[in-house]
Amino acid sequence: MLCARRPAHSRLRRVGLNNDYRWRRLDKSQVRQWANLIAAIQDADHDDEMLGEEDLAEEFVNPEGDFERGSIAACDGETMIAYCVLYARTEAEPVHMMRMWAGVHPDYRGLGIGTSLLDWAERAAAPMHAARFPGRPLSMLGQCLARVTDAVALFEANGYRQTRWFHSMECDLRMWVPPQVGAPDGIEIVGYSADRSEDAHLVTNESFRDHWDSTEKSQESWSYFMSFSAFRPAFSFLAYEGSEPVGILIGHEYDAYTRATGKRDLHVAIVGTRKAARKRGVASAMLARAMTVARDDGCVSASLGVDAGSATGAVGVYERIGFTVKDTSTAMVKVLSQGG
C-alpha cells in the first residue's frame, strides 16, 4: 500500500533513486527488515492485515513475481523505509494488468519516495510485460485504503484513477449465532484433502472467471497458493453435486496476526461457486461449516475480502451469514501502454 502524509505536491524536496538512501532489489536476506517495515505501515494506517517473516519469505517463490527485475527497496542505514514489488498476470485478455505492492515507512512519507516508487514501477514493468505478453496492452494496478486520502491523492497525482472498491469484512465468532443453513438439496459438502486439489483448482478458476480483474491460476500458481504456511485444510471445504465439484472454500490462519493480537482468526481466502450452482445457498452452507469448525477449534473471528461491486451479490451473502464491513480499499489503475 502506497501512503503519504501529504499530497504529491508537497513543498518538501523530491527524493529520487539516487540519494542518501540505499536502493536495491529485495531478496530473502531482507525478510526481517521487510516485515518490520510492513508492521510499521500497518500500525500507522490502523490496518490489521498482518504478515510475518514466514509469509513474506513465500513471496520469493511466487511464479507471478520476478524479484530480480520487479522489486526494489530503500534503506536508511539498517532500516528499510520503502519497498515495491511487481507481479505479472497469467493472462492479458483484454489487458495485462500488472499488480504493484508497495509502501513507505510512516516516518518517511511526504518526501516524494512514493512518487519515486511509482516512477520506478512503470519503468520496471515494461520489460517484464514484454517478456510475457509482447504487443498486448499494459496497465498497472495499485491498491490503498480508501480512508487514507493522502495515498489516494498520491496515486491520482501520478495519473492513476480509482476504478474499483473492495471491502474487508469480519465476524466476531464469540458472538456469532450460526444460521440454520444446511447444504442445499443434492449438494454434499466435504472437507478438503490433497486428492481433491484438482477439483478445487477447477472450481476456483471457473468461479472467478466473470469477476473483475480475475485471471485463471496456472497449475504452477495453484501449487504455490496451496503451499502457503497459512493454509488450513481443516478449515477448507468443497461442495459437490453428485460427482461434480461446484463450490470451494479455502481457509487461512496467519500466525503473525495471532502473535500480535493473541487471537486466532479464520481468514476466508477463497469462497466461490461455479455459475451453474449459484443462487442455491452453496456458498452460505460452506461458510457456515467453516466458521463453525474454526470457532470450535478456538478461532474468535473470521475475515474475508470482497469486491464491493460484485455482480454475484457476494456482499449480501456475507452479511446474511454474519459478516460486517470493517474497511474499504480502492483499486487505482493507470494505463501504461495501448499495445500494438
Residue pairs with C-beta under 8 A, 6 or more apart in sequence:
1 41
1 45
1 47
1 101
1 102
1 103
1 143
1 144
1 145
1 148
1 151
1 329
2 102
2 103
2 104
2 114
2 117
2 118
2 142
2 144
2 151
2 154
2 155
3 41
3 44
3 45
3 103
3 104
3 106
3 109
3 114
3 144
3 145
3 148
3 150
3 151
3 154
4 10
4 104
4 109
4 110
4 114
4 150
4 151
4 153
4 154
5 106
5 109
5 110
5 150
6 12
6 109
6 110
6 150
7 150
7 153
7 154
7 157
8 112
8 114
8 115
8 153
8 154
8 157
8 158
9 157
10 110
10 111
10 112
12 110
12 111
12 112
13 111
13 112
14 111
14 112
14 115
14 116
15 21
15 111
15 112
15 113
15 116
16 112
16 116
17 23
17 72
17 116
17 120
20 76
21 74
21 75
21 76
21 81
22 74
22 75
22 76
23 72
23 73
23 74
24 72
24 73
24 75
25 67
25 68
25 71
25 72
25 73
26 34
26 67
26 71
26 72
26 73
26 83
26 85
27 60
27 67
28 57
28 60
30 73
30 80
31 53
31 56
31 57
32 53
33 73
33 75
33 78
33 79
33 80
34 56
34 73
34 80
34 83
35 51
35 52
35 53
35 56
35 256
36 79
36 80
37 79
37 80
37 81
37 82
37 83
37 103
37 105
38 51
38 56
38 103
39 50
40 105
40 106
40 107
41 47
41 103
41 104
41 105
41 106
42 48
42 49
42 50
43 106
44 106
45 106
45 145
45 148
47 145
47 327
48 257
48 261
49 168
50 254
50 256
50 257
50 260
50 261
51 254
51 256
52 254
52 255
52 256
52 259
54 229
54 255
54 256
55 228
55 229
55 230
55 254
55 256
58 227
58 228
58 229
59 65
59 67
59 85
60 67
61 224
62 87
62 224
63 218
63 220
63 221
63 224
64 87
64 88
64 89
64 90
64 221
65 71
65 85
65 86
65 87
65 88
66 86
66 88
66 128
67 85
69 124
69 127
69 128
70 85
70 86
70 87
70 88
70 124
70 125
70 128
71 83
71 84
71 85
71 86
72 83
72 84
72 117
72 120
72 124
73 80
73 82
73 83
73 84
74 80
74 81
74 82
74 83
74 113
75 81
76 108
79 105
80 105
81 104
81 105
81 107
81 108
81 113
82 102
82 103
82 104
82 105
82 108
82 113
82 114
82 117
83 102
83 103
84 100
84 101
84 102
84 117
84 120
84 121
85 100
85 101
85 102
86 98
86 99
86 100
86 101
86 121
86 124
86 125
86 128
87 98
87 99
87 100
87 101
88 96
88 98
88 128
88 129
88 132
89 96
89 97
89 98
89 99
89 215
90 215
90 216
90 217
90 218
90 221
91 215
91 216
92 132
92 133
92 136
92 137
94 137
95 136
95 137
95 138
95 139
96 129
96 132
96 133
96 136
96 137
96 138
96 139
97 139
97 140
97 141
97 213
97 333
98 125
98 128
98 129
98 138
98 139
98 140
98 141
99 140
99 141
99 142
100 121
100 140
100 141
100 142
102 114
102 117
102 118
102 121
102 142
104 113
104 114
104 117
109 150
114 151
114 154
115 154
115 157
115 158
118 142
118 154
118 155
118 158
119 158
121 140
122 140
122 334
122 336
125 138
125 140
125 336
126 138
126 336
126 337
129 136
129 138
129 337
135 339
135 340
136 339
137 335
137 337
137 338
137 339
138 335
138 336
138 337
138 339
139 333
139 334
139 335
139 336
140 160
140 333
140 334
140 336
141 213
141 331
141 332
141 333
142 155
142 160
142 331
142 332
142 333
143 166
143 329
143 330
143 331
143 332
144 151
144 152
144 155
144 329
144 330
144 332
145 151
145 327
145 328
145 329
145 330
146 152
146 165
146 328
146 329
146 330
147 327
147 328
152 162
152 330
152 332
155 332
155 334
156 162
156 332
158 334
159 334
160 332
160 333
160 334
161 332
161 333
161 334
162 330
162 331
162 332
163 330
163 331
163 332
163 333
164 212
164 213
164 307
164 308
164 309
164 330
164 331
165 307
165 308
165 309
165 328
165 329
165 330
165 331
166 305
166 306
166 307
166 308
166 328
166 329
166 330
166 331
167 305
167 306
167 308
167 315
167 325
167 326
167 327
167 328
168 303
168 304
168 305
168 325
168 326
168 327
168 328
168 329
169 303
169 304
169 305
169 306
169 315
169 318
169 319
169 323
169 324
169 325
169 326
170 301
170 302
170 303
170 323
170 324
170 326
171 291
171 301
171 302
171 303
171 321
171 322
171 323
171 324
172 300
172 301
173 266
173 291
173 294
173 295
173 299
173 300
173 301
173 302
174 300
174 301
176 291
176 295
176 322
177 322
178 288
178 291
178 292
179 284
179 288
179 320
179 321
179 322
181 281
181 284
181 285
181 288
181 321
182 285
183 189
183 239
183 282
183 285
184 280
184 281
184 282
184 285
186 241
186 242
187 239
187 240
187 241
187 246
187 247
187 277
187 280
187 282
187 285
188 239
188 240
188 241
189 237
189 238
189 239
189 240
189 247
189 285
189 286
189 289
190 196
190 237
190 238
190 239
190 240
191 233
191 234
191 236
191 237
192 200
192 233
192 236
192 237
192 238
192 250
193 233
194 233
196 238
196 245
197 222
197 226
199 238
199 245
200 226
200 236
200 238
200 245
200 248
200 250
201 217
201 219
201 222
202 245
203 238
203 245
203 246
203 247
203 248
203 272
203 273
203 274
204 217
204 222
204 248
204 250
204 270
204 272
205 216
205 217
206 274
206 275
207 247
207 248
207 272
207 273
207 274
207 275
208 214
208 272
209 216
210 275
210 311
211 307
211 310
211 311
211 312
212 307
212 309
213 331
217 225
228 252
229 255
230 252
230 253
230 254
230 255
230 267
230 269
231 250
231 251
231 252
231 269
232 251
232 252
232 253
232 266
234 251
234 293
234 297
235 251
235 252
235 253
235 266
235 290
235 293
235 294
235 297
236 249
236 250
236 251
236 290
237 247
237 248
237 249
237 286
237 289
237 290
238 245
238 247
238 248
238 249
239 245
239 246
239 247
239 248
239 273
239 277
239 282
239 285
239 286
240 246
241 277
245 274
246 273
246 274
246 276
246 277
246 282
247 272
247 273
247 274
247 277
247 282
247 283
247 286
248 270
248 271
248 272
248 273
248 286
249 268
249 270
249 271
249 283
249 286
249 287
249 289
249 290
250 268
250 269
250 270
250 271
251 266
251 267
251 268
251 269
251 290
251 294
252 266
252 267
252 268
252 269
253 264
253 265
253 266
253 267
253 299
254 265
254 267
257 263
257 265
258 264
258 265
263 300
263 301
264 294
264 297
264 298
264 299
264 300
264 301
265 299
265 300
265 301
265 302
265 303
266 290
266 291
266 294
266 299
266 301
266 302
266 303
267 302
267 303
267 304
268 287
268 290
268 302
268 303
268 304
269 304
271 283
271 286
271 287
271 304
272 283
273 282
273 283
278 312
283 314
283 317
284 317
284 320
284 321
287 317
287 318
287 321
288 321
290 302
291 302
291 321
291 322
294 302
302 323
303 326
304 318
304 323
306 314
306 315
306 318
307 314
308 315
308 328
315 325
